[in-house]
Amino acid sequence: MRVAINLATHPYEDARRFWFRWGGALVALGIVTLGLLYFTFAGWLNARKDKALMEQYRSQIAARDQEKADAQALMDQVQNASIRDRAWFLNDLFYRKAFSWTQVFENLENVMPPRLHVVSIEPELGPGNELEIRLVVAGDSRERALELVRKMEASQHFQQTYISQESAENNSQNPGDAVKFDITALYVPGTEVELKPGGTP
């Protein structure tokens, strides 16, 4: 039996060659799609967990803030004024007693640039019970003071360091003190052992 095929109306197609050429690409595309769907779903699950954890932390912070506000309101009552003032006084004493002159000078020595020296230093208890130091230094240039501020900020013992005032000096006894700077910083004593360059304590 002879079958007549008109190639003009039914062109010949090599199906095996077509699937061999494009089947692998379709399989690879399907694998990539499944991988993207997996990572998208995993990211969505992680985002839900992170959101729930953040909400938990926010609730805890709100509860602590409310406790602090309630305690402050209790201390602000007229009948508790003497207790509040005594507590502030004792806290101030404790903070001042915790201030170690030896330690703070050692910490300053590690960050003090050359041709700059301390004229005076005064510890003070800040409004948020932070230990604040007011430092007066003198040297031959403003760049030295800026270098000191940068080094103090990079240190683990000083935070929020800034120059609050600067003035030119005319000191005949020490002509190297051309400028004087008032520097304010929060002091964090710390108890951990600092590592020197090279990784040795």
Secondary structure, DSSP 8 states (H G I E B T S, - for coil): ------TTTS----HHHHHHHHHHHHHHHHHHHHHHHHHHHHHHHHHHHHHHHHHHHHHHHHHHHHHHHHHHHHHTSGGGHHHHHHHHHHHHHHHHHH--HHHHHHHHHHH--TTEEEEEEEEEE-TTS-EEEEEEEEES-HHHHHHHHHHHHHSSSEEEEEEEEEEE---SS-TT--EEEEEEEEE----S---BTTTB-
